[in-house]
Amino acid sequence: MNTTIMLFLVQDGITNGAIYALLGLALVLVFAVTRVILIPQGEFVTYGALTYASLAAGQMPGTGKLALALGIGAFVFDLFVARKALHARLILRSCITNIVLPAIVLALTLYFAAQKPPVPVCIALSLVIVAMIGVYLYRIAFQPLAHTSVLVLLIASVGVHLALQGLGLLFFGAEGQRGPAVLSGAFTAGALRFTGQSITVYAITIAFIVALWLFFGLTLYGKALRATAVNRLGARLAGIRTTLSGQIAFLLASVIGALSGIMIVPITTLYYDSGFLIGLKGFVAAIIGGLVSYPLTAVAALVVGIVEAFSSFYASNYKEVIVFMLLIPVLLLRSLAAPAVEEEKD
Amino acid sequence: MQSRLPILIFALLMAAIPHLPGMPPFWIVLLDNIGLAALVAMGLVLLTGVGGLTSFGQAAFVGFGAYTTAVLSTAYGLSPWLTLPLSLVVSGSLAVLLGLITVRLSGHYLPLGTLAWGLGLFYLFSKLEFLGRNDGISAIPPLSIGTFKMLSPGSIYYAIWVAVIVSAVLTMNLLDSRTGRAIRALRRGHVAAEAFGVHTPRAKLLVFIHAAVLAGLSGWLYAHLQRAVNPTPFGAQAGIEYLFIAVVGGAGYVWGGVLGAAIVVVLKEVLQSYLPLILPGSGQVETIVFGIMLVALLQLAPGGLWPWLISFLPERTGGRKPDTSLKLEHRARAAGESGVLLQVEKARKQFGGVVAVNNVSFDVQAREIVALIGPNGAGKSTTFNLITGVLSATSGSISVLGRKVDNAPPQEIVKLGISRTFQHVKLVPDMTVLENVAIGAHLRGHSGPISSMLRLDRADEAKLLAEAARQIERVGLAEQMHQLAGSLSLGQQRIVEIARALCVDPMLLLLDEPAAGLRHMEKQRLATLLRELRDGGMSVLLVEHDMGFVMNLADRIVVLDFGTKIAEGTPATIKTNPEVIKAYLGVAA
């Protein structure tokens, strides 16, 4: 094997791995806080990517309308839950966050879509739209189930995934899309060529990991989220609004998902259903990280990316088999290493 | 014991359906599909709903069953009836292999592990040459009896539904047995079950195999219904779909699996055929609506539809009281259960830098009630866990009847005749008091899973239940025998734990705060019971905070403080011991 090929594969692996790391981090975050195994994470990726690509191509993405529709749904849920103690401020606040906000964003999207907006505007709009979808989804689909078992939450998660994937086909069609590079230009170092895009991927991944670390370590909201993750009831008794924690977790997850999508779509063509597999690989990384450790998840994601790159070069037919089977020895090691702990379920 | 009448009616109904005049053939196809999905979901009910092991990988086992018969009946020309046992064996033995790797995984690793190999196997199905890669295998022969070939969906219908109903009956028989109780205890963690001799990894592997064999059966039927197989129906999506069939139907109920299959299959069909008429547009609208309905359904009935439906039926009043004249053989006793039963010598347990138990020594003699007291955090429960094998000691030794038992697992300790209760009650709340107590007699029964399924275990089972009923009467809870354990007050649940421990036929009973949560009269009854047990030849070691209770009951008291033994003696000497008073009340001013 020659060094150039090896370096090239490693580089490719790291770029993919960085994306998996971000997704893995988001999955860990959401799971820790809400106990939801976020299968729709993949849809956040495709929604982000394809919204960005559509906007850049001067088309109006359907996701803007979806955000408004979900917002209206969230508003109705809010009113229904508070039906016995309705007061004007609550209605107003719910109305602003759930209806006025997505309506404004929709108007902006309509305005900009017509005139092929510059890249930063496309990114900003895509992120905001997907972030709103994430938060409203939590409100509608998961918050009413927050007290149920992990299994029920998981099945609900599958339901959301199916619905979103179907909607993805409706919005973006069966054709794949590519978006413009976030940062154009490239330079070479030795045999390797670094594109602006791949540099962006590295930079954003590192920035996010650092930001999450700071957020959880230093801010009050971060600590509240961690408290919710450790003990829901205890956190509530300490005055933490666990629904807020859930919303923050979904907000972060959807932003991370959309951002990952925006970073990949200039490199690879994405289809409405590409997200599932990408999300699953982030998942593999998250599992290797044990669904708790952020740094370990990031390292594991890089390993997954590199293994994928090498196996697609040497045994492309068995690429997926190898990536997913990678998990078994890791899981085995982890469960052998971890002492058996009594867990009270339900 | 469940009534067989509803099942018989259901079987007759299913047999009659194809003969109804004007029955559209398409409905029969749907019923075939429901039956196939129900078989897999039934396995998941046992695995996930009852055993608490979530698996995404069931579709892979369906694939094993289908591909086994496909390869053998096309490439090697074997008769489908010959490939049936082979399909089941292949699914079952691969379940052993995958199960050995996976069921060791605890908590959330397990579902994720199954997802991983589920995906991996799907890609393997679609890449292997001898399985026909993505195209799969076609021209599979139909099932036939003599010259009658089951070519139409209407003829294989009977094969499918016979399989469903037989499997349901066998599965319910299994759940209502000694092995079944061990399986039903799995979901609540393994410590309690293991304290009564249940080998939890083996029980987990057993349900795993059971679920895989049912999935393999479904696969075998599928292959001969479709007469072709390809990898698509055995992928991760299908694995997830089986799981939500089980959850929608009600994951804890065998018939919930069948109901869930009916709902999901019919719903998908209805959406696929009628939705385009209402909402014309590019495809996949049905997926969207299906996803939304799934979430809505879960929000309305998070426990699934079956329990919601049966909540409308009149409640069944109590079960039959077991015939208590039946006697269970006593536990095989070691010679000389007298003198020193338990000897704890310099037992030490460290958790990192914390010394929870610091070189503690004491013993328990035959026919003696010893109390272990001390302030909170003194190391009393940890000492219990060291004795019963839940934790292994850092150093020191523990011997039973003069034999060292250091680091023996809980299952071995209970065989020596040491049984226990827990500080935090560990009963299975959705099992009756009788069933919970019968777990205590686990080691005194012999029937395995196969004999349970075939109901060959009834004699053994009747004796176990009789013993459980006797112990329940002994502790004074005969009235509550058929109530769910979770519906009892905490104090009563502690008493149920004592009955369960008594079912072991122990020589030494370890009680962790048995009087907590009891009312005054109940405490007196408990004290009387414990004295009776002692006079009958049993020894008791108890941890308790209620000093009045301990002082009147114990023959000897051992006092721990911060992990160290500070005093030992009769209640009278302990009461006046300055060290003990200091530990409890602080230094006198």
Interface residues (C-beta under 8 A of the other chain):
Chain A: F31 I37 A141 P144 L145 T148 V150 L151 V152 L154 I155 A156 V158 G159 V160 H161 L162 A163 L164 Q165 G166 L167 L169 L170 G173 L280 F283 V284 I287 L291 N317 Y318 E320 V321 F324 M325 L327 I328 L331 L332 R334 S335 L336 A338 A340 V341 E342 E343 E344 K345 D346
Chain B: T48 G52 T54 I101 T102 R104 L105 S106 G107 H108 Y109 P111 L112 G113 L115 A116 W117 L119 G120 Y123 L124 K127 R187 R188 G189 H190 V191 A236 I240 L243 F244 V247 V248 A251 G281 S282 G283 Q284 V285 E286 T287 I288 V289 F290 G291 I292 M293 L294 V295 L298 Q299 P302
